[in-house]
C-alpha cells in the first residue's frame, strides 16, 4: 500500500522530470471538482474496460493539500472514508456532503522525536469487531486503536512489532482473512536512509502473517520492496506489489491450508513503464468480487483482469499511492499524492 514519497521525487528526477511540490494546506480544501483536468484521464486499452468503467466517467477531486495521501479505508458504519497523510502523521475523514475533517493525530508515531521521513500511519483496515488497525511507520508496528471509531483517540495497543525478536522496518499494508489472520508487508520506507538505516534490524523486506494466536510468521523474504497486499474473495490467492523501479511487478501466491504460500508466480510486470518515466510504482491494490485488480502503479491505477492483462488505467495526474472500493463496488476512491479522488464504476 505505500509508495515512498521521497522515492518518487528521486526516481522522477533521475528520469529528468521535476515533480512540483504543492504547499500543505492547514485545512485541506474540498473541491468536489467533476471537470477532468488536462492531466487526468481514463485510458482505455482493451474493450473489456467498458464493462468496468462507463465511457462517460470522469475523475473527481474530492480534497487536496496533502503531503502524501495514503491508506484509504471505507467505514460502512457511518458511510465515510478514512485516509492518511503519512509524512504529517495524521488520519483524515471524508464524508459525502461534509467534506474533510481531521480524524486522528498522531497516527503512526507516538513518541517525542523521530528521524523517520514518513512517521505516520499507512495502511488502514477494520478488524472483525470494527476496530481500526493501522500500519504505523514511526512506531514500526501493527497497532489497533483502543477508542471506538466515532470517538477516535491516539491510544493504541500493539498487535505485532517484531519478528524473531527483531523490530520491523515499517509495516506498510495489510489484509485480514475471514478467520482473522492478518497478512502484511514490511518495506523500509519509514526508516531514514531505508536499507542503509542504522535502525534496521531485519536484513530483508518481508511479507508476514499474524495468525489468530498472535504469532508472526514469515511468508516471503525475496521481494525487494513488498508493498500493497490483497486477497481474492475466495482467499485462495494472495497478491503482493513490489514498488522497486528496477523490479516493478505484482506477484501472486497460492495459500496453503496452514497459511503458508506456494506456487509463486509473476502476475504482471510494469518495469518497462516505470523505466520510461511514467509517474508511480506498484503500491496499494484492491480486488473486486469478479477478480479484477485495481492496482496503483505507473500511470495511476492500473486495471488488470484475472489473467494479469492491463485493460486500462485511471490516471489522476499524480503518482497514486492507494485505492479503495465502496461496499457496492460502484466507486473507486484514490489517494494520489496531494489529492483524494474518486471515479464511478459500473
Secondary structure, 3 states (H helix, E strand, C coil): CCCCHHHHHHHHHHCCCCCCCCCCCCCCECCCECCCCCCCEEEECCHHHHHCCCCCCCEEEEEECCCCEEEEEEECCCCEEEEEECCCCEEEEEECCCEEEEEECCCCCCCCCCCCCCCCEEEEEECCCCCEEEEECCCCEEEEECCCHHHCCCCEEEEECEECCEECCCCCCEEECCCCCEEEEECCCCCCCHHHCCCCCCCCCEEEEECCCCCEEEEECCCCCEEEEEECCCCCEEEEEEEECCEEEEEEEEECCCCCEEEEEEEEECHHHHHCCCCCCCCCEEECCCCCEEEEECCEEEEECCCCCEEEEEECCCCCCEEEECCCCCEEEEEECCEEEEEECC
